[in-house]
Amino acid sequence: MSVITGRTSLAAETPTVKVGDPAPDFTLSSHTGEEFHLADKRGTNVVLAFYPFAFSGT
Amino acid sequence: MYEREQERFRTADAQVVGVSTDSRYANAAWAAQLGGLSFPLLSDFYPHGAVAERYGVLNPRGMPERAIFVIDKAGIVRYIDVHKLVEAPDETVLFEELAKLK
C-alpha cells in the first residue's frame, strides 16, 4: 500500500484505552530477538507506534 | 520518520517502539532494508495481535491500525492518535505532545 503523510486523525481514544489511563503492560520480542517489557521503561517517555505491516511504509 | 527524527526523540526523553503482527524475521528484514533501525520493532505475533487488541487498535481484518500512543514516564497514556491505514501520522503534533511532557 502506498502511504501518505496526513493529519486525518480518526480517534483520540480507542474502545479500550483513553488518555489518562495506565498503559496496558506487555512483553514482546523485537526484530533483534530482545525482549521488550513496557513496565521496564518507567522514567522514559514511550512512543508506541502500531503499524499494519512491515514493508508498508513509514 | 521515526529513524530520521531519533535525535528529537532523544531530546524529548522518548523511546520509539514499533508494533505489528509481523514475525520477528519479517521485521528484521524490513529493518535491514531500511538501513538498520536504532529502535525496536516488536512482533505481536502470537497470540495474534493480542497487544493491539488490548490497546483497542486491532483492525477486524487482522492487522493493527496505524496508531500512536504516547506513554509518559509514569506509564500513563498521554496522547492517542489513530490514523487511516494508508496515512502515516504527521510528526508535528507528536512532537508538540512530547514537548508537553518532559
Backbone of each chain as nested JSON, in Angstrom:
{
  "chains": [
    {"id": "A", "residues": [
      {"number": 1, "name": "MET", "atoms": {"N": [0.856, -1.188, 0.0], "CA": [0.0, 0.0, 0.0], "C": [0.886, 1.229, 0.0]}},
      {"number": 2, "name": "SER", "atoms": {"N": [0.484, 2.258, -0.693], "CA": [1.273, 3.488, -0.653], "C": [0.776, 4.333, 0.507]}},
      {"number": 3, "name": "VAL", "atoms": {"N": [1.712, 4.974, 1.144], "CA": [1.393, 5.692, 2.367], "C": [1.693, 7.167, 2.187]}},
      {"number": 4, "name": "ILE", "atoms": {"N": [0.745, 7.98, 2.559], "CA": [0.964, 9.418, 2.509], "C": [1.001, 9.955, 3.937]}},
      {"number": 5, "name": "THR", "atoms": {"N": [1.565, 11.147, 4.071], "CA": [1.567, 11.771, 5.384], "C": [0.349, 12.657, 5.494]}},
      {"number": 6, "name": "GLY", "atoms": {"N": [-0.322, 12.579, 6.611], "CA": [-1.506, 13.403, 6.746], "C": [-1.93, 13.571, 8.174]}},
      {"number": 7, "name": "ARG", "atoms": {"N": [-2.94, 14.358, 8.367], "CA": [-3.377, 14.685, 9.709], "C": [-4.779, 14.186, 9.992]}},
      {"number": 8, "name": "THR", "atoms": {"N": [-5.237, 13.222, 9.181], "CA": [-6.594, 12.741, 9.394], "C": [-6.652, 11.851, 10.611]}},
      {"number": 9, "name": "SER", "atoms": {"N": [-6.747, 12.481, 11.767], "CA": [-6.827, 11.704, 12.984], "C": [-8.247, 11.157, 13.102]}},
      {"number": 10, "name": "LEU", "atoms": {"N": [-8.365, 9.842, 13.22], "CA": [-9.685, 9.228, 13.269], "C": [-10.234, 9.189, 14.684]}},
      {"number": 11, "name": "ALA", "atoms": {"N": [-9.331, 9.109, 15.653], "CA": [-9.805, 8.974, 17.024], "C": [-8.723, 9.367, 18.008]}},
      {"number": 12, "name": "ALA", "atoms": {"N": [-9.105, 9.926, 19.117], "CA": [-8.172, 10.269, 20.185], "C": [-8.365, 9.333, 21.369]}},
      {"number": 13, "name": "GLU", "atoms": {"N": [-9.201, 8.319, 21.178], "CA": [-9.281, 7.241, 22.145], "C": [-9.694, 5.982, 21.4]}},
      {"number": 14, "name": "THR", "atoms": {"N": [-9.511, 4.846, 22.034], "CA": [-9.877, 3.586, 21.405], "C": [-10.943, 2.927, 22.287]}},
      {"number": 15, "name": "PRO", "atoms": {"N": [-11.514, 1.828, 21.831], "CA": [-12.528, 1.167, 22.648], "C": [-12.005, 0.744, 24.03]}},
      {"number": 16, "name": "THR", "atoms": {"N": [-10.69, 0.593, 24.157], "CA": [-10.168, 0.07, 25.433], "C": [-9.254, 1.04, 26.186]}},
      {"number": 17, "name": "VAL", "atoms": {"N": [-8.728, 2.056, 25.508], "CA": [-7.762, 2.947, 26.15], "C": [-8.121, 4.396, 25.881]}},
      {"number": 18, "name": "LYS", "atoms": {"N": [-8.061, 5.234, 26.93], "CA": [-8.216, 6.662, 26.707], "C": [-7.106, 7.415, 27.436]}},
      {"number": 19, "name": "VAL", "atoms": {"N": [-6.916, 8.669, 27.051], "CA": [-5.865, 9.48, 27.66], "C": [-6.101, 9.548, 29.165]}},
      {"number": 20, "name": "GLY", "atoms": {"N": [-5.03, 9.345, 29.932], "CA": [-5.132, 9.353, 31.388], "C": [-5.131, 7.955, 31.99]}},
      {"number": 21, "name": "ASP", "atoms": {"N": [-5.362, 6.944, 31.139], "CA": [-5.339, 5.558, 31.616], "C": [-3.895, 5.082, 31.785]}},
      {"number": 22, "name": "PRO", "atoms": {"N": [-3.671, 4.145, 32.703], "CA": [-2.369, 3.476, 32.726], "C": [-2.219, 2.659, 31.436]}},
      {"number": 23, "name": "ALA", "atoms": {"N": [-1.041, 2.703, 30.823], "CA": [-0.833, 1.956, 29.576], "C": [-0.837, 0.461, 29.878]}},
      {"number": 24, "name": "PRO", "atoms": {"N": [-1.634, -0.328, 29.145], "CA": [-1.622, -1.787, 29.35], "C": [-0.202, -2.336, 29.175]}},
      {"number": 25, "name": "ASP", "atoms": {"N": [0.227, -3.117, 30.141], "CA": [1.6, -3.632, 30.093], "C": [1.697, -4.816, 29.13]}},
      {"number": 26, "name": "PHE", "atoms": {"N": [2.88, -5.023, 28.589], "CA": [3.097, -6.177, 27.701], "C": [4.585, -6.469, 27.594]}},
      {"number": 27, "name": "THR", "atoms": {"N": [4.881, -7.672, 27.149], "CA": [6.248, -8.064, 26.798], "C": [6.207, -8.666, 25.4]}},
      {"number": 28, "name": "LEU", "atoms": {"N": [7.041, -8.171, 24.492], "CA": [7.107, -8.716, 23.128], "C": [8.572, -8.807, 22.709]}},
      {"number": 29, "name": "SER", "atoms": {"N": [8.841, -9.633, 21.681], "CA": [10.206, -9.754, 21.166], "C": [10.448, -8.777, 20.032]}},
      {"number": 30, "name": "SER", "atoms": {"N": [11.641, -8.221, 20.025], "CA": [11.997, -7.257, 18.983], "C": [12.588, -7.966, 17.773]}},
      {"number": 31, "name": "HIS", "atoms": {"N": [12.817, -7.189, 16.712], "CA": [13.382, -7.762, 15.478], "C": [14.806, -8.27, 15.685]}},
      {"number": 32, "name": "THR", "atoms": {"N": [15.455, -7.859, 16.783], "CA": [16.795, -8.381, 17.058], "C": [16.749, -9.501, 18.093]}},
      {"number": 33, "name": "GLY", "atoms": {"N": [15.545, -9.897, 18.496], "CA": [15.401, -11.022, 19.399], "C": [15.398, -10.649, 20.868]}},
      {"number": 34, "name": "GLU", "atoms": {"N": [15.438, -9.344, 21.156], "CA": [15.411, -8.935, 22.563], "C": [13.985, -8.799, 23.062]}},
      {"number": 35, "name": "GLU", "atoms": {"N": [13.814, -9.088, 24.336], "CA": [12.502, -8.904, 24.959], "C": [12.313, -7.439, 25.296]}},
      {"number": 36, "name": "PHE", "atoms": {"N": [11.132, -6.931, 25.02], "CA": [10.796, -5.562, 25.402], "C": [9.642, -5.63, 26.382]}},
      {"number": 37, "name": "HIS", "atoms": {"N": [9.88, -5.137, 27.587], "CA": [8.844, -5.147, 28.618], "C": [8.501, -3.693, 28.921]}},
      {"number": 38, "name": "LEU", "atoms": {"N": [7.27, -3.316, 28.646], "CA": [6.881, -1.902, 28.768], "C": [7.15, -1.354, 30.171]}},
      {"number": 39, "name": "ALA", "atoms": {"N": [6.841, -2.137, 31.19], "CA": [6.984, -1.647, 32.57], "C": [8.438, -1.309, 32.917]}},
      {"number": 40, "name": "ASP", "atoms": {"N": [9.399, -1.895, 32.174], "CA": [10.806, -1.571, 32.413], "C": [11.153, -0.168, 31.95]}},
      {"number": 41, "name": "LYS", "atoms": {"N": [10.24, 0.476, 31.242], "CA": [10.545, 1.777, 30.634], "C": [10.049, 2.951, 31.476]}},
      {"number": 42, "name": "ARG", "atoms": {"N": [9.632, 2.677, 32.709], "CA": [9.274, 3.794, 33.6], "C": [10.47, 4.735, 33.709]}},
      {"number": 43, "name": "GLY", "atoms": {"N": [10.21, 6.047, 33.658], "CA": [11.311, 7.009, 33.693], "C": [11.693, 7.489, 32.311]}},
      {"number": 44, "name": "THR", "atoms": {"N": [11.119, 6.84, 31.285], "CA": [11.307, 7.259, 29.894], "C": [9.926, 7.427, 29.274]}},
      {"number": 45, "name": "ASN", "atoms": {"N": [9.787, 8.444, 28.446], "CA": [8.555, 8.532, 27.661], "C": [8.631, 7.498, 26.543]}},
      {"number": 46, "name": "VAL", "atoms": {"N": [7.508, 6.901, 26.223], "CA": [7.494, 5.875, 25.182], "C": [6.514, 6.283, 24.087]}},
      {"number": 47, "name": "VAL", "atoms": {"N": [6.97, 6.225, 22.844], "CA": [6.096, 6.441, 21.697], "C": [5.81, 5.071, 21.097]}},
      {"number": 48, "name": "LEU", "atoms": {"N": [4.613, 4.582, 21.345], "CA": [4.216, 3.26, 20.872], "C": [3.524, 3.443, 19.527]}},
      {"number": 49, "name": "ALA", "atoms": {"N": [4.164, 2.973, 18.461], "CA": [3.628, 3.186, 17.117], "C": [3.189, 1.853, 16.519]}},
      {"number": 50, "name": "PHE", "atoms": {"N": [1.893, 1.633, 16.438], "CA": [1.376, 0.435, 15.771], "C": [1.359, 0.689, 14.268]}},
      {"number": 51, "name": "TYR", "atoms": {"N": [1.743, -0.32, 13.504], "CA": [1.686, -0.218, 12.039], "C": [1.133, -1.526, 11.486]}},
      {"number": 52, "name": "PRO", "atoms": {"N": [0.438, -1.457, 10.345], "CA": [-0.262, -2.659, 9.86], "C": [0.668, -3.781, 9.41]}},
      {"number": 53, "name": "PHE", "atoms": {"N": [1.681, -3.454, 8.622], "CA": [2.558, -4.494, 8.085], "C": [3.984, -3.966, 7.929]}},
      {"number": 54, "name": "ALA", "atoms": {"N": [4.95, -4.821, 8.162], "CA": [6.317, -4.493, 7.761], "C": [6.313, -4.229, 6.259]}},
      {"number": 55, "name": "PHE", "atoms": {"N": [7.199, -3.374, 5.806], "CA": [7.35, -3.018, 4.375], "C": [6.184, -2.174, 3.857]}},
      {"number": 56, "name": "SER", "atoms": {"N": [5.284, -1.721, 4.734], "CA": [4.117, -0.99, 4.235], "C": [4.283, 0.519, 4.342]}},
      {"number": 57, "name": "GLY", "atoms": {"N": [5.522, 0.962, 4.478], "CA": [5.75, 2.407, 4.501], "C": [5.853, 2.92, 5.928]}},
      {"number": 58, "name": "THR", "atoms": {"N": [6.495, 4.048, 6.056], "CA": [6.665, 4.635, 7.384], "C": [6.02, 5.995, 7.386]}}
    ]},
    {"id": "B", "residues": [
      {"number": 1, "name": "MET", "atoms": {"N": [10.308, 8.315, 9.193], "CA": [10.294, 9.498, 10.066], "C": [10.861, 9.165, 11.438]}},
      {"number": 2, "name": "TYR", "atoms": {"N": [10.519, 7.976, 11.981], "CA": [10.969, 7.643, 13.331], "C": [12.488, 7.545, 13.412]}},
      {"number": 3, "name": "GLU", "atoms": {"N": [13.109, 6.982, 12.382], "CA": [14.562, 6.878, 12.405], "C": [15.193, 8.249, 12.149]}},
      {"number": 4, "name": "ARG", "atoms": {"N": [14.645, 8.963, 11.194], "CA": [15.169, 10.278, 10.831], "C": [15.14, 11.243, 12.022]}},
      {"number": 5, "name": "GLU", "atoms": {"N": [14.151, 11.091, 12.867], "CA": [13.956, 12.043, 13.968], "C": [14.463, 11.529, 15.309]}},
      {"number": 6, "name": "GLN", "atoms": {"N": [15.337, 10.529, 15.283], "CA": [15.789, 9.937, 16.55], "C": [16.376, 10.968, 17.517]}},
      {"number": 7, "name": "GLU", "atoms": {"N": [17.09, 11.947, 16.955], "CA": [17.699, 12.968, 17.811], "C": [16.627, 13.754, 18.576]}},
      {"number": 8, "name": "ARG", "atoms": {"N": [15.552, 14.079, 17.872], "CA": [14.475, 14.834, 18.534], "C": [13.77, 13.984, 19.584]}},
      {"number": 9, "name": "PHE", "atoms": {"N": [13.618, 12.693, 19.31], "CA": [13.016, 11.819, 20.317], "C": [13.912, 11.73, 21.546]}},
      {"number": 10, "name": "ARG", "atoms": {"N": [15.214, 11.649, 21.317], "CA": [16.154, 11.581, 22.45], "C": [16.032, 12.835, 23.304]}},
      {"number": 11, "name": "THR", "atoms": {"N": [15.978, 13.984, 22.625], "CA": [15.853, 15.253, 23.344], "C": [14.591, 15.26, 24.199]}},
      {"number": 12, "name": "ALA", "atoms": {"N": [13.56, 14.594, 23.736], "CA": [12.286, 14.56, 24.461], "C": [12.242, 13.4, 25.462]}},
      {"number": 13, "name": "ASP", "atoms": {"N": [13.403, 12.753, 25.698], "CA": [13.439, 11.594, 26.601], "C": [12.453, 10.528, 26.169]}},
      {"number": 14, "name": "ALA", "atoms": {"N": [12.351, 10.31, 24.875], "CA": [11.336, 9.383, 24.387], "C": [11.965, 8.216, 23.633]}},
      {"number": 15, "name": "GLN", "atoms": {"N": [11.491, 7.031, 23.954], "CA": [11.903, 5.819, 23.251], "C": [10.798, 5.451, 22.256]}},
      {"number": 16, "name": "VAL", "atoms": {"N": [11.169, 5.276, 20.99], "CA": [10.207, 4.861, 19.987], "C": [10.165, 3.338, 19.917]}},
      {"number": 17, "name": "VAL", "atoms": {"N": [8.96, 2.794, 19.782], "CA": [8.779, 1.357, 19.67], "C": [7.729, 1.102, 18.594]}},
      {"number": 18, "name": "GLY", "atoms": {"N": [8.058, 0.286, 17.612], "CA": [7.076, -0.083, 16.593], "C": [6.452, -1.423, 16.951]}},
      {"number": 19, "name": "VAL", "atoms": {"N": [5.166, -1.579, 16.652], "CA": [4.492, -2.857, 16.934], "C": [3.637, -3.26, 15.737]}},
      {"number": 20, "name": "SER", "atoms": {"N": [3.799, -4.5, 15.287], "CA": [2.896, -5.051, 14.275], "C": [2.731, -6.536, 14.546]}},
      {"number": 21, "name": "THR", "atoms": {"N": [1.882, -7.184, 13.761], "CA": [1.683, -8.626, 13.947], "C": [2.639, -9.44, 13.071]}},
      {"number": 22, "name": "ASP", "atoms": {"N": [3.586, -8.756, 12.433], "CA": [4.569, -9.486, 11.634], "C": [5.457, -10.354, 12.512]}},
      {"number": 23, "name": "SER", "atoms": {"N": [6.045, -11.375, 11.894], "CA": [7.01, -12.187, 12.625], "C": [8.279, -11.368, 12.83]}},
      {"number": 24, "name": "ARG", "atoms": {"N": [9.042, -11.816, 13.805], "CA": [10.318, -11.179, 14.092], "C": [11.215, -11.148, 12.844]}},
      {"number": 25, "name": "TYR", "atoms": {"N": [11.109, -12.183, 12.024], "CA": [12.003, -12.285, 10.867], "C": [11.607, -11.311, 9.765]}},
      {"number": 26, "name": "ALA", "atoms": {"N": [10.324, -11.094, 9.597], "CA": [9.87, -10.083, 8.639], "C": [10.31, -8.701, 9.115]}},
      {"number": 27, "name": "ASN", "atoms": {"N": [10.159, -8.444, 10.397], "CA": [10.577, -7.149, 10.934], "C": [12.079, -6.942, 10.773]}},
      {"number": 28, "name": "ALA", "atoms": {"N": [12.854, -8.018, 10.998], "CA": [14.312, -7.909, 10.862], "C": [14.675, -7.594, 9.412]}},
      {"number": 29, "name": "ALA", "atoms": {"N": [13.982, -8.234, 8.456], "CA": [14.263, -7.987, 7.041], "C": [13.894, -6.554, 6.664]}},
      {"number": 30, "name": "TRP", "atoms": {"N": [12.79, -6.072, 7.233], "CA": [12.365, -4.703, 6.929], "C": [13.364, -3.698, 7.51]}},
      {"number": 31, "name": "ALA", "atoms": {"N": [13.796, -3.945, 8.751], "CA": [14.77, -3.059, 9.392], "C": [16.045, -3.005, 8.555]}},
      {"number": 32, "name": "ALA", "atoms": {"N": [16.459, -4.168, 8.034], "CA": [17.675, -4.222, 7.218], "C": [17.478, -3.435, 5.923]}},
      {"number": 33, "name": "GLN", "atoms": {"N": [16.289, -3.595, 5.325], "CA": [16.015, -2.874, 4.076], "C": [16.041, -1.361, 4.297]}},
      {"number": 34, "name": "LEU", "atoms": {"N": [15.636, -0.931, 5.492], "CA": [15.619, 0.496, 5.8], "C": [17.004, 1.0, 6.192]}},
      {"number": 35, "name": "GLY", "atoms": {"N": [17.992, 0.097, 6.176], "CA": [19.342, 0.509, 6.503], "C": [19.659, 0.384, 7.98]}},
      {"number": 36, "name": "GLY", "atoms": {"N": [18.874, -0.372, 8.688], "CA": [19.093, -0.55, 10.123], "C": [18.28, 0.445, 10.916]}},
      {"number": 37, "name": "LEU", "atoms": {"N": [17.79, 0.013, 12.071], "CA": [16.97, 0.879, 12.915], "C": [17.577, 0.941, 14.307]}},
      {"number": 38, "name": "SER", "atoms": {"N": [17.472, 2.092, 14.946], "CA": [18.019, 2.232, 16.291], "C": [16.949, 2.02, 17.352]}},
      {"number": 39, "name": "PHE", "atoms": {"N": [15.74, 1.658, 16.919], "CA": [14.689, 1.371, 17.891], "C": [14.052, 0.028, 17.539]}},
      {"number": 40, "name": "PRO", "atoms": {"N": [13.409, -0.63, 18.505], "CA": [12.902, -1.978, 18.253], "C": [11.578, -2.018, 17.484]}},
      {"number": 41, "name": "LEU", "atoms": {"N": [11.457, -2.999, 16.614], "CA": [10.172, -3.36, 16.002], "C": [9.71, -4.621, 16.718]}},
      {"number": 42, "name": "LEU", "atoms": {"N": [8.557, -4.56, 17.335], "CA": [8.087, -5.675, 18.157], "C": [7.057, -6.518, 17.414]}},
      {"number": 43, "name": "SER", "atoms": {"N": [7.139, -7.823, 17.621], "CA": [6.215, -8.766, 16.969], "C": [5.072, -9.122, 17.899]}},
      {"number": 44, "name": "ASP", "atoms": {"N": [3.899, -8.657, 17.534], "CA": [2.678, -9.009, 18.273], "C": [2.068, -10.206, 17.546]}},
      {"number": 45, "name": "PHE", "atoms": {"N": [2.87, -11.27, 17.482], "CA": [2.618, -12.343, 16.533], "C": [1.722, -13.445, 17.104]}},
      {"number": 46, "name": "TYR", "atoms": {"N": [1.964, -13.816, 18.358], "CA": [1.183, -14.906, 18.946], "C": [1.034, -14.706, 20.437]}},
      {"number": 47, "name": "PRO", "atoms": {"N": [-0.163, -14.742, 21.038], "CA": [-1.439, -14.818, 20.309], "C": [-1.602, -13.614, 19.374]}},
      {"number": 48, "name": "HIS", "atoms": {"N": [-2.05, -13.887, 18.167], "CA": [-2.047, -12.896, 17.111], "C": [-2.714, -11.571, 17.498]}},
      {"number": 49, "name": "GLY", "atoms": {"N": [-1.917, -10.502, 17.502], "CA": [-2.478, -9.171, 17.731], "C": [-2.994, -8.936, 19.14]}},
      {"number": 50, "name": "ALA", "atoms": {"N": [-2.522, -9.715, 20.106], "CA": [-3.063, -9.606, 21.469], "C": [-2.817, -8.227, 22.072]}},
      {"number": 51, "name": "VAL", "atoms": {"N": [-1.64, -7.686, 21.817], "CA": [-1.329, -6.369, 22.386], "C": [-2.134, -5.283, 21.672]}},
      {"number": 52, "name": "ALA", "atoms": {"N": [-2.212, -5.38, 20.349], "CA": [-3.038, -4.427, 19.592], "C": [-4.479, -4.471, 20.072]}},
      {"number": 53, "name": "GLU", "atoms": {"N": [-4.957, -5.659, 20.345], "CA": [-6.328, -5.811, 20.818], "C": [-6.512, -5.15, 22.187]}},
      {"number": 54, "name": "ARG", "atoms": {"N": [-5.53, -5.34, 23.061], "CA": [-5.608, -4.74, 24.39], "C": [-5.612, -3.216, 24.3]}},
      {"number": 55, "name": "TYR", "atoms": {"N": [-4.935, -2.693, 23.295], "CA": [-4.915, -1.238, 23.098], "C": [-6.093, -0.763, 22.242]}},
      {"number": 56, "name": "GLY", "atoms": {"N": [-6.907, -1.7, 21.79], "CA": [-8.105, -1.324, 21.038], "C": [-7.831, -0.888, 19.621]}},
      {"number": 57, "name": "VAL", "atoms": {"N": [-6.737, -1.368, 19.021], "CA": [-6.394, -0.939, 17.662], "C": [-6.175, -2.111, 16.712]}},
      {"number": 58, "name": "LEU", "atoms": {"N": [-6.779, -3.271, 17.043], "CA": [-6.675, -4.39, 16.104], "C": [-7.795, -4.26, 15.08]}},
      {"number": 59, "name": "ASN", "atoms": {"N": [-7.428, -4.053, 13.835], "CA": [-8.394, -3.953, 12.748], "C": [-9.077, -5.306, 12.573]}},
      {"number": 60, "name": "PRO", "atoms": {"N": [-10.402, -5.309, 12.27], "CA": [-11.094, -6.594, 12.107], "C": [-10.475, -7.49, 11.043]}},
      {"number": 61, "name": "ARG", "atoms": {"N": [-9.686, -6.909, 10.133], "CA": [-9.034, -7.722, 9.11], "C": [-7.711, -8.32, 9.603]}},
      {"number": 62, "name": "GLY", "atoms": {"N": [-7.378, -8.085, 10.876], "CA": [-6.282, -8.848, 11.475], "C": [-4.975, -8.122, 11.681]}},
      {"number": 63, "name": "MET", "atoms": {"N": [-4.892, -6.871, 11.228], "CA": [-3.645, -6.136, 11.459], "C": [-3.938, -4.902, 12.303]}},
      {"number": 64, "name": "PRO", "atoms": {"N": [-2.895, -4.356, 12.943], "CA": [-3.135, -3.147, 13.735], "C": [-3.48, -1.963, 12.843]}},
      {"number": 65, "name": "GLU", "atoms": {"N": [-4.257, -1.047, 13.387], "CA": [-4.424, 0.251, 12.748], "C": [-3.091, 0.987, 12.83]}},
      {"number": 66, "name": "ARG", "atoms": {"N": [-2.952, 2.065, 12.051], "CA": [-1.772, 2.903, 12.209], "C": [-2.075, 3.863, 13.365]}},
      {"number": 67, "name": "ALA", "atoms": {"N": [-1.537, 3.579, 14.514], "CA": [-1.92, 4.335, 15.705], "C": [-0.71, 4.638, 16.575]}},
      {"number": 68, "name": "ILE", "atoms": {"N": [-0.767, 5.778, 17.234], "CA": [0.319, 6.175, 18.127], "C": [-0.234, 6.381, 19.534]}},
      {"number": 69, "name": "PHE", "atoms": {"N": [0.476, 5.833, 20.508], "CA": [0.195, 6.1, 21.92], "C": [1.445, 6.706, 22.524]}},
      {"number": 70, "name": "VAL", "atoms": {"N": [1.301, 7.862, 23.152], "CA": [2.416, 8.419, 23.908], "C": [2.188, 8.079, 25.376]}},
      {"number": 71, "name": "ILE", "atoms": {"N": [3.19, 7.414, 25.957], "CA": [3.105, 6.958, 27.35], "C": [4.17, 7.72, 28.148]}},
      {"number": 72, "name": "ASP", "atoms": {"N": [3.762, 8.341, 29.242], "CA": [4.723, 9.174, 29.97], "C": [5.598, 8.341, 30.909]}},
      {"number": 73, "name": "LYS", "atoms": {"N": [6.462, 9.038, 31.638], "CA": [7.47, 8.343, 32.45], "C": [6.852, 7.54, 33.579]}},
      {"number": 74, "name": "ALA", "atoms": {"N": [5.612, 7.852, 33.933], "CA": [4.931, 7.105, 34.989], "C": [4.074, 5.976, 34.418]}},
      {"number": 75, "name": "GLY", "atoms": {"N": [4.084, 5.808, 33.085], "CA": [3.319, 4.727, 32.476], "C": [1.872, 5.09, 32.175]}},
      {"number": 76, "name": "ILE", "atoms": {"N": [1.585, 6.383, 32.131], "CA": [0.222, 6.838, 31.848], "C": [0.119, 7.267, 30.385]}},
      {"number": 77, "name": "VAL", "atoms": {"N": [-0.983, 6.889, 29.734], "CA": [-1.214, 7.278, 28.341], "C": [-1.535, 8.77, 28.293]}},
      {"number": 78, "name": "ARG", "atoms": {"N": [-0.776, 9.522, 27.51], "CA": [-0.963, 10.973, 27.477], "C": [-1.465, 11.478, 26.133]}},
      {"number": 79, "name": "TYR", "atoms": {"N": [-1.381, 10.638, 25.098], "CA": [-1.804, 11.077, 23.768], "C": [-2.11, 9.844, 22.933]}},
      {"number": 80, "name": "ILE", "atoms": {"N": [-3.221, 9.905, 22.193], "CA": [-3.6, 8.799, 21.308], "C": [-3.953, 9.372, 19.945]}},
      {"number": 81, "name": "ASP", "atoms": {"N": [-3.447, 8.736, 18.915], "CA": [-3.771, 9.167, 17.564], "C": [-3.974, 7.932, 16.696]}},
      {"number": 82, "name": "VAL", "atoms": {"N": [-5.198, 7.687, 16.296], "CA": [-5.488, 6.558, 15.412], "C": [-5.666, 7.11, 14.007]}},
      {"number": 83, "name": "HIS", "atoms": {"N": [-4.922, 6.519, 13.07], "CA": [-4.913, 7.03, 11.701], "C": [-5.522, 6.051, 10.716]}},
      {"number": 84, "name": "LYS", "atoms": {"N": [-5.805, 6.566, 9.525], "CA": [-6.163, 5.675, 8.426], "C": [-4.966, 4.79, 8.112]}},
      {"number": 85, "name": "LEU", "atoms": {"N": [-5.237, 3.582, 7.628], "CA": [-4.158, 2.639, 7.344], "C": [-3.163, 3.177, 6.333]}},
      {"number": 86, "name": "VAL", "atoms": {"N": [-3.637, 3.955, 5.383], "CA": [-2.75, 4.404, 4.308], "C": [-2.085, 5.739, 4.633]}},
      {"number": 87, "name": "GLU", "atoms": {"N": [-2.249, 6.197, 5.848], "CA": [-1.751, 7.52, 6.164], "C": [-0.79, 7.472, 7.345]}},
      {"number": 88, "name": "ALA", "atoms": {"N": [0.429, 7.928, 7.129], "CA": [1.39, 7.989, 8.223], "C": [1.111, 9.236, 9.052]}},
      {"number": 89, "name": "PRO", "atoms": {"N": [1.097, 9.099, 10.363], "CA": [0.785, 10.261, 11.203], "C": [1.779, 11.403, 10.999]}},
      {"number": 90, "name": "ASP", "atoms": {"N": [1.277, 12.596, 11.044], "CA": [2.114, 13.789, 10.927], "C": [2.926, 13.95, 12.213]}},
      {"number": 91, "name": "GLU", "atoms": {"N": [4.221, 14.228, 12.055], "CA": [5.074, 14.249, 13.25], "C": [4.96, 15.544, 14.045]}},
      {"number": 92, "name": "THR", "atoms": {"N": [4.464, 16.615, 13.415], "CA": [4.404, 17.91, 14.109], "C": [3.629, 17.802, 15.414]}},
      {"number": 93, "name": "VAL", "atoms": {"N": [2.454, 17.21, 15.334], "CA": [1.597, 17.096, 16.515], "C": [2.256, 16.224, 17.563]}},
      {"number": 94, "name": "LEU", "atoms": {"N": [2.894, 15.153, 17.106], "CA": [3.551, 14.231, 18.023], "C": [4.609, 14.949, 18.855]}},
      {"number": 95, "name": "PHE", "atoms": {"N": [5.43, 15.756, 18.191], "CA": [6.486, 16.448, 18.933], "C": [5.923, 17.539, 19.836]}},
      {"number": 96, "name": "GLU", "atoms": {"N": [4.81, 18.126, 19.443], "CA": [4.156, 19.085, 20.337], "C": [3.702, 18.395, 21.621]}},
      {"number": 97, "name": "GLU", "atoms": {"N": [3.145, 17.191, 21.463], "CA": [2.679, 16.445, 22.632], "C": [3.852, 16.025, 23.524]}},
      {"number": 98, "name": "LEU", "atoms": {"N": [4.942, 15.578, 22.885], "CA": [6.109, 15.161, 23.673], "C": [6.697, 16.334, 24.443]}},
      {"number": 99, "name": "ALA", "atoms": {"N": [6.653, 17.526, 23.827], "CA": [7.218, 18.706, 24.486], "C": [6.439, 19.047, 25.756]}},
      {"number": 100, "name": "LYS", "atoms": {"N": [5.166, 18.658, 25.783], "CA": [4.348, 18.953, 26.969], "C": [4.759, 18.08, 28.154]}},
      {"number": 101, "name": "LEU", "atoms": {"N": [5.383, 16.941, 27.892], "CA": [5.675, 16.0, 28.978], "C": [6.927, 16.375, 29.758]}},
      {"number": 102, "name": "LYS", "atoms": {"N": [8.018, 16.205, 29.111], "CA": [9.33, 16.431, 29.699], "C": [9.624, 15.648, 30.959]}}
    ]}
  ]
}
